[in-house]
Amino acid sequence: MSRQPKIIIKHLTKVFYKKESRVKALDRISATIEEGEFVCLVGPSGCGKTTLLRILADLEKESTGSYQIMTGQEDRPLQSMVFQERGVIPWLTVEENVAFGLKMRKLPKSVIKERTAYYLKKTGLTAYASLYPKELSGGMKQRVSIARAFANDPEILLMDEPFAALDEQNKFILQEELLAIWSETKKTVLFITHSIDEALLLADRVLLMSAQPGKIVKEIKVSLPRPRTMEQVRADPDAAAHFIEIRKHLQDEVQASRK
């Protein structure tokens, strides 16, 4: 049974102007992401991945083209974005950070308390609820960002390399926690990563982008059944073939950008 489209992007182009120069970051991007789908964007550095997410998050304005995020419940925010770092509010406690979006929406106190407590528990943060970000490790701060994003119950979730700065052990733990929460909520996720392993672990589909100006040049469907582990990904012949294909794509794009 096919799912309904959740994000529709049509011929989206972004050009940055600086004094007398212009840089085309995105070139006629078109893509459809379905309801509840987990999609990873992979491409060489500087290809416009973050720019695309910022446009979908309404933090940048497209130059030409359009996008549409299909809405479900009217009281939901359109999107939440999880950044690589600096995503937590330093003067708020862990609990206050997770509850921030809910309070901004002026939801009933009972709903805020219940939903905040639920996602604190799901991300292993209950014991740290009264601490401030300066008292947390990098991995714990990212847990706060993820808990806040899911607690706010957006139509779509945008994630910009949220685990890139973490050590391998913390990265594996947070990947598993993210997949566990996603499997319950079936939130539509668009996730940027430079890690091929991470893309194959998390994604239903991987969209490959070219070097600047960024275009979507290919999609790879990850057929490995869920739930899946990193060990299964690395042992699966199809996933190994995808890994080689994606790595070759990245190498080719980097070499082409240097000519």
C-alpha contacts under 8 A as a table, 3 or more apart, distances in Angstrom:
res1	aa1	res2	aa2	distance
3	R	34	E	5.83
3	R	35	E	5.86
3	R	36	G	7.87
4	Q	34	E	5.52
4	Q	35	E	5.49
5	P	8	I	6.84
5	P	32	T	6.40
5	P	33	I	5.83
5	P	34	E	4.15
5	P	35	E	5.66
5	P	70	M	7.40
6	K	32	T	7.48
6	K	33	I	5.75
6	K	34	E	4.91
6	K	35	E	4.79
6	K	68	Q	7.99
6	K	69	I	5.74
6	K	70	M	5.04
6	K	71	T	7.82
6	K	188	T	7.43
7	I	31	A	7.93
7	I	32	T	5.68
7	I	33	I	5.03
7	I	34	E	6.72
7	I	35	E	7.98
7	I	67	Y	7.16
7	I	68	Q	5.72
7	I	69	I	4.67
7	I	70	M	6.40
8	I	30	S	7.69
8	I	31	A	6.11
8	I	32	T	4.63
8	I	33	I	6.57
8	I	67	Y	5.49
8	I	68	Q	5.18
8	I	69	I	6.62
9	I	12	L	6.56
9	I	29	I	6.86
9	I	30	S	4.93
9	I	31	A	5.10
9	I	32	T	6.22
9	I	65	G	7.95
9	I	66	S	6.07
9	I	67	Y	4.26
9	I	68	Q	6.53
10	K	28	R	7.30
10	K	29	I	6.41
10	K	30	S	4.52
10	K	31	A	6.80
10	K	65	G	5.72
10	K	66	S	5.34
10	K	67	Y	5.99
11	H	27	D	7.50
11	H	28	R	3.84
11	H	29	I	4.85
11	H	30	S	5.10
11	H	64	T	7.42
11	H	65	G	4.76
11	H	66	S	6.76
12	L	26	L	7.06
12	L	27	D	6.65
12	L	28	R	4.59
12	L	29	I	4.68
12	L	30	S	6.53
12	L	62	E	6.73
12	L	63	S	7.57
12	L	64	T	5.80
12	L	65	G	4.11
12	L	66	S	5.65
12	L	67	Y	7.38
13	T	24	K	7.67
13	T	25	A	7.52
13	T	26	L	4.86
13	T	27	D	4.68
13	T	28	R	4.90
13	T	29	I	6.52
13	T	62	E	6.19
13	T	63	S	5.60
13	T	64	T	5.16
13	T	65	G	6.09
14	K	24	K	5.99
14	K	25	A	5.55
14	K	26	L	4.96
14	K	27	D	6.85
14	K	61	K	7.85
14	K	62	E	5.18
14	K	63	S	4.75
14	K	64	T	6.82
15	V	22	R	6.63
15	V	23	V	5.55
15	V	24	K	4.26
15	V	25	A	5.78
15	V	26	L	7.10
15	V	62	E	7.95
15	V	63	S	6.10
16	F	22	R	5.62
16	F	23	V	5.14
16	F	24	K	6.30
16	F	25	A	7.14
17	Y	20	E	7.43
17	Y	21	S	5.96
17	Y	22	R	4.46
17	Y	23	V	6.48
18	K	21	S	5.30
18	K	22	R	6.12
24	K	27	D	6.91
24	K	212	Q	7.33
24	K	213	P	5.51
25	A	47	C	6.70
25	A	48	G	5.29
25	A	51	T	7.47
25	A	212	Q	5.96
25	A	213	P	4.77
25	A	214	G	5.99
26	L	29	I	6.70
26	L	47	C	7.56
26	L	48	G	5.90
26	L	51	T	7.91
26	L	52	L	7.60
26	L	212	Q	7.18
26	L	213	P	5.01
26	L	214	G	4.54
26	L	215	K	6.37
27	D	213	P	5.67
27	D	214	G	5.80
27	D	215	K	5.65
28	R	65	G	7.16
28	R	215	K	6.85
29	I	214	G	7.73
29	I	215	K	5.63
29	I	216	I	6.27
30	S	216	I	7.38
31	A	216	I	7.97
33	I	37	E	6.65
33	I	39	V	7.46
33	I	188	T	7.97
34	E	37	E	5.39
34	E	188	T	7.32
35	E	187	K	7.58
35	E	188	T	5.68
36	G	186	K	4.72
36	G	187	K	4.97
36	G	188	T	4.22
36	G	189	V	7.34
37	E	186	K	7.41
37	E	187	K	7.28
37	E	188	T	5.03
37	E	189	V	6.34
37	E	204	D	6.50
38	F	187	K	7.92
38	F	188	T	5.96
38	F	189	V	4.74
38	F	190	L	6.25
38	F	191	F	7.57
38	F	202	L	7.09
38	F	203	A	5.11
38	F	204	D	5.39
38	F	205	R	6.96
39	V	189	V	6.11
39	V	190	L	5.03
39	V	191	F	6.16
39	V	203	A	5.17
39	V	204	D	5.88
39	V	205	R	5.04
39	V	206	V	5.82
39	V	207	L	7.24
40	C	190	L	5.85
40	C	191	F	4.63
40	C	192	I	5.65
40	C	193	T	6.87
40	C	199	A	5.81
40	C	202	L	7.66
40	C	203	A	5.73
40	C	205	R	6.47
40	C	206	V	4.81
40	C	207	L	6.17
41	L	49	K	6.90
41	L	190	L	7.24
41	L	191	F	6.06
41	L	192	I	4.82
41	L	193	T	6.43
41	L	206	V	5.97
41	L	207	L	4.98
41	L	208	L	6.21
41	L	209	M	7.20
42	V	49	K	7.80
42	V	192	I	6.37
42	V	193	T	5.81
42	V	194	H	6.00
42	V	196	I	7.78
42	V	199	A	7.75
42	V	206	V	6.93
42	V	207	L	6.19
42	V	208	L	5.10
42	V	209	M	6.14
43	G	47	C	6.38
43	G	49	K	7.41
43	G	194	H	7.05
43	G	208	L	5.71
43	G	209	M	4.65
43	G	210	S	6.19
43	G	211	A	7.04
43	G	250	L	6.31
44	P	47	C	5.82
44	P	194	H	7.72
44	P	209	M	7.47
44	P	210	S	7.12
44	P	211	A	5.91
44	P	250	L	5.90
44	P	253	E	6.85
44	P	254	V	6.41
45	S	211	A	7.68
46	G	49	K	7.54
46	G	211	A	7.08
46	G	212	Q	6.41
47	C	209	M	6.93
47	C	210	S	6.43
47	C	211	A	4.79
47	C	212	Q	4.50
47	C	213	P	6.12
47	C	214	G	4.69
48	G	51	T	4.98
48	G	52	L	6.17
48	G	212	Q	6.88
48	G	213	P	7.16
48	G	214	G	5.42
49	K	52	L	5.27
49	K	53	L	6.55
49	K	192	I	6.82
49	K	209	M	7.92
49	K	214	G	7.56
50	T	53	L	5.09
50	T	54	R	6.08
50	T	160	D	6.60
50	T	192	I	7.52
51	T	54	R	5.03
51	T	55	I	6.22
51	T	60	E	7.37
52	L	55	I	5.19
52	L	56	L	6.40
53	L	56	L	5.05
53	L	57	A	6.06
53	L	158	L	6.55
53	L	160	D	7.58
53	L	190	L	7.99
54	R	57	A	4.87
54	R	58	D	6.14
54	R	59	L	4.97
54	R	60	E	5.49
55	I	58	D	5.01
55	I	59	L	5.69
55	I	60	E	4.57
55	I	61	K	5.75
55	I	62	E	6.38
56	L	59	L	7.60
56	L	60	E	7.98
56	L	67	Y	7.54
57	A	60	E	7.65
57	A	79	Q	6.25
57	A	80	S	7.29
57	A	81	M	6.92
57	A	158	L	7.53
58	D	61	K	6.84
62	E	65	G	7.03
62	E	66	S	7.39
69	I	78	L	7.28
69	I	155	E	7.88
70	M	155	E	7.89
71	T	74	E	7.02
71	T	78	L	7.26
71	T	155	E	6.56
72	G	76	R	7.79
72	G	155	E	7.21
73	Q	76	R	5.68
76	R	152	N	7.99
76	R	153	D	6.56
76	R	154	P	5.65
76	R	155	E	6.54
77	P	80	S	7.61
77	P	152	N	7.56
77	P	153	D	7.25
77	P	154	P	4.85
77	P	155	E	6.36
78	L	154	P	5.44
78	L	155	E	4.91
78	L	156	I	6.41
79	Q	154	P	4.87
79	Q	155	E	5.60
79	Q	156	I	4.85
79	Q	157	L	5.67
79	Q	158	L	7.04
80	S	149	A	5.53
80	S	152	N	7.63
80	S	154	P	5.93
80	S	156	I	6.77
80	S	157	L	5.20
80	S	158	L	6.12
81	M	149	A	6.95
81	M	157	L	6.05
81	M	158	L	4.58
81	M	159	M	5.67
81	M	160	D	7.57
82	V	87	G	6.67
82	V	145	S	6.17
82	V	146	I	6.71
82	V	149	A	7.02
82	V	157	L	7.82
82	V	158	L	6.24
82	V	159	M	4.69
82	V	160	D	6.15
82	V	162	P	6.39
83	F	86	R	7.13
83	F	87	G	5.76
83	F	159	M	6.16
83	F	160	D	5.02
83	F	161	E	6.75
83	F	162	P	5.55
84	Q	87	G	7.46
84	Q	159	M	7.98
84	Q	160	D	5.77
84	Q	161	E	5.12
84	Q	162	P	4.09
84	Q	163	F	6.55
84	Q	164	A	6.64
84	Q	165	A	7.19
85	E	142	Q	7.45
85	E	162	P	7.01
85	E	165	A	7.90
86	R	89	I	7.93
87	G	141	K	7.81
87	G	142	Q	7.60
87	G	145	S	6.08
88	V	97	N	6.68
88	V	133	P	7.04
88	V	141	K	6.73
88	V	144	V	7.11
88	V	145	S	6.22
89	I	92	L	5.75
89	I	97	N	6.44
89	I	133	P	7.49
90	P	93	T	7.71
90	P	132	Y	6.66
90	P	133	P	5.50
90	P	134	K	6.99
91	W	132	Y	6.96
91	W	133	P	7.83
92	L	95	E	7.86
92	L	96	E	5.50
92	L	97	N	5.79
92	L	132	Y	6.26
92	L	133	P	7.69
93	T	96	E	5.04
93	T	97	N	6.02
93	T	129	A	6.65
93	T	130	S	5.48
93	T	131	L	5.29
93	T	132	Y	4.46
93	T	133	P	6.88
94	V	97	N	5.11
94	V	98	V	6.32
94	V	125	L	7.86
94	V	128	Y	6.79
94	V	129	A	4.84
94	V	130	S	6.08
94	V	131	L	5.84
94	V	132	Y	5.99
94	V	133	P	6.90
94	V	144	V	6.50
95	E	98	V	5.25
95	E	99	A	6.20
95	E	116	T	7.01
95	E	120	L	7.50
95	E	129	A	4.74
95	E	130	S	6.44
96	E	99	A	5.03
96	E	100	F	5.83
97	N	100	F	5.12
97	N	144	V	7.06
97	N	145	S	7.96
97	N	148	R	6.63
98	V	101	G	7.40
98	V	116	T	6.09
98	V	119	Y	7.95
98	V	120	L	7.65
98	V	144	V	6.31
98	V	145	S	7.35
98	V	147	A	5.97
98	V	148	R	4.03
98	V	149	A	7.79
98	V	151	A	6.95
99	A	102	L	5.35
99	A	103	K	6.16
99	A	112	I	6.39
99	A	113	K	7.79
99	A	116	T	5.64
99	A	148	R	6.59
99	A	151	A	7.43
99	A	152	N	7.91
100	F	103	K	5.26
100	F	104	M	6.24
100	F	148	R	7.35
101	G	104	M	5.04
101	G	105	R	6.35
101	G	148	R	7.17
101	G	151	A	7.97
101	G	152	N	5.61
102	L	105	R	5.14
102	L	106	K	6.47
102	L	107	L	6.01
102	L	112	I	6.01
102	L	151	A	7.50
102	L	152	N	5.73
103	K	106	K	4.87
103	K	107	L	6.17
103	K	112	I	7.04
104	M	107	L	7.91
107	L	111	V	6.58
107	L	112	I	6.48
108	P	111	V	5.33
108	P	112	I	6.35
109	K	112	I	5.03
109	K	113	K	6.05
110	S	113	K	5.17
110	S	114	E	6.09
111	V	114	E	5.17
111	V	115	R	5.96
112	I	115	R	5.38
112	I	116	T	5.86
113	K	116	T	5.28
113	K	117	A	6.04
114	E	117	A	5.29
114	E	118	Y	6.18
115	R	118	Y	5.06
115	R	119	Y	6.40
115	R	151	A	6.07
116	T	119	Y	5.45
116	T	120	L	6.08
116	T	148	R	7.97
116	T	151	A	6.39
117	A	120	L	5.11
117	A	121	K	6.21
117	A	126	T	7.29
118	Y	121	K	5.28
118	Y	122	K	6.25
119	Y	122	K	4.78
119	Y	123	T	6.08
119	Y	147	A	5.33
119	Y	148	R	7.75
119	Y	150	F	7.52
119	Y	151	A	6.31
120	L	123	T	5.43
120	L	124	G	6.08
120	L	125	L	4.77
120	L	126	T	5.06
120	L	129	A	7.49
120	L	144	V	7.95
120	L	147	A	6.51
121	K	124	G	5.07
121	K	125	L	5.94
121	K	126	T	5.35
122	K	125	L	7.73
122	K	147	A	7.89
122	K	177	E	7.67
122	K	181	I	7.34
123	T	143	R	6.04
123	T	144	V	7.81
123	T	147	A	6.50
123	T	177	E	6.64
124	G	127	A	7.61
125	L	128	Y	5.20
125	L	129	A	6.18
125	L	140	M	7.86
125	L	143	R	7.63
125	L	144	V	7.64
126	T	129	A	5.32
127	A	130	S	7.94
128	Y	131	L	5.48
131	L	135	E	6.38
131	L	136	L	7.66
132	Y	135	E	5.56
132	Y	136	L	7.10
133	P	136	L	5.19
133	P	141	K	6.52
136	L	139	G	7.96
136	L	140	M	5.75
136	L	141	K	6.24
137	S	140	M	5.21
137	S	141	K	6.32
138	G	141	K	5.16
138	G	142	Q	6.42
138	G	165	A	7.91
138	G	166	L	6.85
139	G	142	Q	5.20
139	G	143	R	6.39
139	G	163	F	7.99
139	G	166	L	6.37
139	G	170	N	6.11
139	G	171	K	7.78
139	G	174	L	7.83
140	M	143	R	4.97
140	M	144	V	6.42
141	K	144	V	5.05
141	K	145	S	6.41
142	Q	145	S	4.94
142	Q	146	I	6.17
142	Q	162	P	6.95
142	Q	163	F	7.59
143	R	146	I	5.12
143	R	147	A	6.00
143	R	174	L	7.32
144	V	147	A	5.10
144	V	148	R	6.07
145	S	148	R	5.21
145	S	149	A	6.18
146	I	149	A	5.12
146	I	150	F	6.26
146	I	178	L	7.74
147	A	150	F	5.40
147	A	151	A	5.90
148	R	151	A	5.08
148	R	152	N	6.19
149	A	152	N	5.45
149	A	153	D	6.99
149	A	154	P	7.46
149	A	157	L	7.28
150	F	153	D	5.26
150	F	154	P	7.21
150	F	157	L	7.94
154	P	157	L	6.62
155	E	187	K	7.31
155	E	188	T	7.16
156	I	187	K	6.36
156	I	188	T	4.95
156	I	189	V	5.94
156	I	190	L	7.80
157	L	187	K	6.93
157	L	188	T	6.13
157	L	189	V	4.76
157	L	190	L	6.39
158	L	189	V	5.95
158	L	190	L	5.06
158	L	191	F	6.05
159	M	162	P	6.15
159	M	189	V	7.47
159	M	190	L	6.27
159	M	191	F	4.65
159	M	192	I	6.15
160	D	191	F	6.08
160	D	192	I	4.91
160	D	193	T	7.14
161	E	164	A	5.40
161	E	191	F	7.06
161	E	192	I	5.18
161	E	193	T	5.01
161	E	194	H	7.52
162	P	165	A	7.71
163	F	166	L	5.49
163	F	171	K	5.78
163	F	174	L	7.73
164	A	171	K	7.94
164	A	193	T	7.65
166	L	170	N	6.13
166	L	171	K	5.76
167	D	170	N	5.58
167	D	171	K	6.06
168	E	171	K	4.97
168	E	172	F	6.17
169	Q	172	F	5.30
169	Q	173	I	6.37
170	N	173	I	5.12
170	N	174	L	6.14
171	K	174	L	5.27
171	K	175	Q	6.04
172	F	175	Q	5.12
172	F	176	E	6.27
173	I	176	E	5.28
173	I	177	E	6.28
174	L	177	E	4.91
174	L	178	L	5.92
175	Q	178	L	5.10
175	Q	179	L	6.20
175	Q	202	L	7.65
176	E	179	L	5.19
176	E	180	A	6.12
177	E	180	A	5.05
177	E	181	I	6.27
178	L	181	I	5.32
178	L	182	W	6.02
179	L	182	W	4.94
179	L	183	S	5.92
179	L	202	L	7.04
180	A	183	S	5.26
180	A	184	E	6.68
181	I	184	E	5.30
181	I	185	T	6.26
182	W	185	T	5.10
182	W	186	K	5.20
182	W	187	K	6.00
183	S	186	K	5.46
193	T	196	I	7.60
193	T	198	E	7.22
193	T	199	A	6.72
195	S	198	E	5.18
195	S	199	A	6.34
196	I	199	A	5.11
196	I	200	L	6.28
196	I	243	F	6.31
196	I	246	I	7.09
196	I	247	R	7.44
197	D	200	L	5.26
197	D	201	L	6.15
197	D	230	M	7.52
197	D	233	V	7.58
197	D	234	R	7.83
197	D	243	F	7.35
198	E	201	L	5.07
198	E	202	L	6.08
199	A	202	L	5.36
199	A	203	A	5.59
199	A	206	V	6.71
200	L	203	A	5.77
200	L	206	V	7.64
200	L	222	V	6.61
200	L	233	V	6.86
200	L	239	A	6.93
200	L	243	F	7.83
201	L	228	R	6.80
201	L	229	T	6.76
201	L	230	M	6.13
201	L	233	V	6.31
203	A	206	V	6.30
203	A	222	V	6.68
204	D	221	K	6.08
204	D	222	V	5.32
204	D	223	S	7.33
205	R	219	E	6.65
205	R	220	I	5.53
205	R	221	K	4.48
205	R	222	V	5.70
206	V	219	E	5.58
206	V	220	I	5.05
206	V	221	K	6.48
206	V	222	V	7.50
207	L	216	I	6.48
207	L	217	V	7.70
207	L	218	K	6.03
207	L	219	E	4.53
207	L	220	I	6.53
208	L	216	I	5.72
208	L	217	V	5.90
208	L	218	K	5.25
208	L	219	E	6.03
208	L	220	I	7.92
208	L	246	I	7.62
208	L	249	H	7.92
209	M	214	G	5.89
209	M	215	K	5.29
209	M	216	I	4.50
209	M	217	V	5.73
209	M	218	K	7.35
210	S	213	P	7.21
210	S	214	G	5.17
210	S	215	K	5.30
210	S	216	I	6.50
210	S	217	V	6.40
210	S	253	E	6.11
211	A	214	G	5.56
211	A	215	K	7.70
211	A	253	E	5.55
211	A	254	V	6.82
211	A	256	A	7.83
211	A	257	S	6.23
212	Q	215	K	7.85
212	Q	257	S	7.54
216	I	219	E	7.85
220	I	242	H	7.58
222	V	239	A	7.43
224	L	228	R	7.24
224	L	233	V	7.61
224	L	236	D	7.92
224	L	239	A	7.57
225	P	228	R	6.39
228	R	232	Q	6.32
228	R	233	V	7.17
229	T	232	Q	5.18
229	T	233	V	6.32
230	M	233	V	4.95
230	M	234	R	6.19
231	E	234	R	5.28
231	E	235	A	6.19
232	Q	235	A	5.09
232	Q	236	D	5.99
233	V	236	D	5.39
233	V	239	A	5.92
233	V	240	A	7.64
234	R	239	A	6.90
234	R	240	A	6.51
235	A	239	A	7.82
235	A	240	A	7.45
236	D	239	A	5.27
236	D	240	A	6.17
237	P	240	A	4.99
237	P	241	A	6.26
238	D	241	A	5.07
238	D	242	H	6.26
239	A	242	H	4.94
239	A	243	F	6.07
240	A	243	F	4.97
240	A	244	I	6.39
241	A	244	I	5.24
241	A	245	E	6.22
242	H	245	E	4.96
242	H	246	I	6.07
243	F	246	I	5.28
243	F	247	R	6.07
244	I	247	R	5.15
244	I	248	K	6.07
245	E	248	K	5.25
245	E	249	H	6.22
246	I	249	H	5.00
246	I	250	L	6.28
247	R	250	L	5.17
247	R	251	Q	6.20
248	K	251	Q	5.05
248	K	252	D	6.02
249	H	252	D	5.18
249	H	253	E	6.13
250	L	253	E	5.17
250	L	254	V	6.13
251	Q	254	V	5.25
251	Q	255	Q	6.20
252	D	255	Q	5.20
252	D	256	A	6.06
253	E	256	A	5.02
253	E	257	S	6.13
254	V	257	S	5.20
254	V	258	R	6.60
255	Q	258	R	5.33
255	Q	259	K	6.89
256	A	259	K	5.53
